[in-house]
Each structure stands twice: as C-alpha cells, then as structure tokens.
Amino acid sequence: MTRNPSVKGGRMRFAVSVNDGTPQDIYAVSEKYYTEWFDKEWADGVLNHARIVTMSVLLQEGRNDIYFYAGDPGVILEKLVLYSADSDLPESYLGPEESYYAK
C-alpha cells in the first residue's frame, strides 16, 4: 500500500478472501496510529513510500482465487507477494520480482 489514511482516525481497512471464503478484514495501520504530531508509524510509511501488511491465508492444492476488497478511501494495492510459511522470503525493498509460477 502506498498511502497513509486520508481521514483522522482512519485505519486503511481492506478485506481479503480466498476461493469461496468469507472476506477477512485487515487494517494497514494499527489502533495506536496517530497523526496530529510526530508518529513513527506515519514517518516510516512516508519515508518508505510504502506500507507493508502481512497476513496468513490457507490455500488449497492447485488453483486458488484470491479476492481483494478496498474498504476505506485511498486504499491501493500495489503488490501482492505469496510465499509458503515454511520458506524464507529474501530481504528486499518491495519484495521479490514478479513471477507467475512458484515451485
């Protein structure tokens, strides 16, 4: 995500569902997020030009359909990275290069 909340008290809400599952609400900023004065979470988002959100989903073998629902104004999905929980994601600025197939 590339933004900070556009309204005071906003948490950049969005939802994700897999296959026919119920959408799961996710918040890109914490409940402690506060913007009227210096806030480390806000500063990190501005300096990095990104807000990285992680979550776990259960995928089945074979094809899976992943749905993203923007909830709050200004929510923009810039990149989606999927990887196995038992593997290490290499250190990088915005995740690995784009691919369409993973072993």
N, C-alpha and C positions, 0 to 999 in steps of 0.2 A: 504494500500500500504506500502511496506517495504523499499522503496529506496528514494534517492534524485536524481535529474536529472543527467544524465550521460554526458551531454554536457553543456557548458556555455550558459546561456540564455534559457535552456530547461525548460519546464513547466509541464512535465509529463502529456501530453494530452491523454485522452481516451474518449470514447463515450459510451452512454447507450441508448438503445431504449426499448420500451415496446410494446409487441404484434406487430402490423404492422406499428408502428410509425416511424418517421424519427429519426435517431440517433442524440442525443444531445451531443455536445462537452463539456467536463468537463476538468478543469485543476486542478491538485493536488497541485500546488504551485502558489502563487499569482504573479501578474506582478511585484511586488516590490522585489521578491526573488533575492538575490544577494549573490554569494559565494566566491568572492575573498578575503573577510575579514569576520570577525565575523558577522553572521546574525542569529537573534533569531529564525526565521522560520527553518533554516537549523539545528541549535542546538537542537531545540525541536524534529525534525524528527530523529536525531541521538540518542538523549537520550531516546526517547520513542521506538525506533526501529519500528516506525510506522508513517504513515501519514494518518490522518483521514479526509475523504472528505464526506461532506453531500450534498444531493440534494433531491428535491421533484419530485415524479413521480405520475401520475394519473393512478390508477389501476381500472379495472372494476370488477364487482362481478364475482366470480368464478375463473377459471384458467386464469393466465396471464403468458406470456412468456417474460422473461427479458433477453436482449442480452447485452453483454459487449464486446467492441472493444478496444483493446490496440492500441494506436496511436503512441506514442513515444517509442523509445528503452528503455527497462528496466522497463516498466510498468508491475506490477504484482498485481493481485487482490488476496488478502489474505483472506478477509472475506466480506460478504455482509449481512447487517442487515436491515430488513424491519420492519417498525412499523407504526402504524396509527398516523397521525398528531395530533389527539386529545388524545393521550396517552403519558405518560411519560416513557422515556427509562431509566431504572435503571442505576445509576452510576457504571461503571466498567472500567477495563483497556482496554480490546478489545471487549467490547460488551457482550451481553448475551451468554449463552451456546447454542450450535447448537440444533435446533429443526426442524421438518418437518411440523408442524401444529401449527397454531396460532388461538386462539379463537377470 
